[in-house]
């Protein structure tokens, strides 16, 4: 520990709009979200909430949505509403 530096621990900002990539609204981005996104890619009626790319969706479930959920699955949780956390 450096002089004058105190570790205050982690601080998490709550995201009121949910977690980006959490297509199934389970509170975490998991394999179910990835599978739902892939299902929505082949049949939009199978997973209509998979349109997550471009903040609020662009009206299509396409490769950008699949990549968005894969990046969310592989990385730390990100606020869905760009809450600047």
C-alpha positions, 0 to 999 in steps of 0.5 A: 500500500502506498503512503496516503492511499486507502483502499475503500473496496469496490463500489458498484453503481446500481443500474435501474434499467437492468444489465446490458445483454440480459435478454431474459431479464434474469439479472445476469448475462448467461448462456440462456441469454446467448441462446435466446439471442441466437434463437431470435436471430433465426426466428424473431418471434422466438426471442423478441427482446434480443434486439439490443444493439444500438441503444434500444434496438434498430428493429432487427435481430442481426449480427450486431445483436449477437455480438453485443450479447456475446461481449456482455457475456464475456465482460463485466456487467454494463448498465443498459441505460448508459448510466455512466457507471 
